[in-house]
Amino acid sequence: MKFLADMGISPRGVAALRQQGHDALHLQEQDLGDMPDPEILAKARAEGRILLTHDLDFGELLAASGGPSQISEFFKNSEILWNLSSILEHQADALVKGAVVSVMERKARIRLLPI
């Protein structure tokens, strides 16, 4: 799968995703740390990437505009790989269709887009 990591996501998590065979980019790697949220969504959509973020504002933007998929995590970065592995194993179809996935302490809520 293809991912775009927002500034709040650890670059180490992105490196670990790459080691698992995913196509993962971090905004910091492309000097896009100051990019406004609507442009981040447009970039993710244009590149067919799932957005990884801690920012709650993206959910509202996605609800209004539809795709791309987003995975929001609300806890420490050290658990991101366990959660992503589980989500990708069980929710791949929803992510392909377009969904907002909110992850909290080893559980997830999935909402298909548009909301």
Secondary structure, 3 states (H helix, E strand, C coil): CEEEECCCCCHHHHHHHHHCCCEEEEHHHHCCCCCCHHHHHHHHHHHCCEEEECCCHHHHHHHHHCCCCEEEECCCHHHHHHHHHHHHHHHHHHHHHCEEEEEECCEEEEEECCC
